[in-house]
């Protein structure tokens, strides 16, 4: 037992150990960067979630004798097409607050 338990590495072994340490450091930093990017993306989505506000109940008054013929969503607007006594009317509402945004009436030429 005259040999030490952990002999000094040869120059080739020392160079190999150095390369392995450097590669492990690069791999660790890359993994940490990827994990940080995923956590940032999840956090961004959680805090910028659409529809996370309180829900509201809204009653929209339609003109007398009106009948809803179609509804659609266009961007951040709710579009409601009405048949009012033979004429067509389009009412738009803000999708988030459900407040009226505008009305477009169509009439026939006399």
Protein Blocks (a to p, Z undefined) as FASTA:
>chain_A
ZZcfbdcddfklmmmmmmmmmmmmmmmmmmmmmmmmmmmmmmmmmmmcghkaccdddddd
ddehiacfbdcdehjaccddddeehiacdddddfklopafbdcdddddZZ
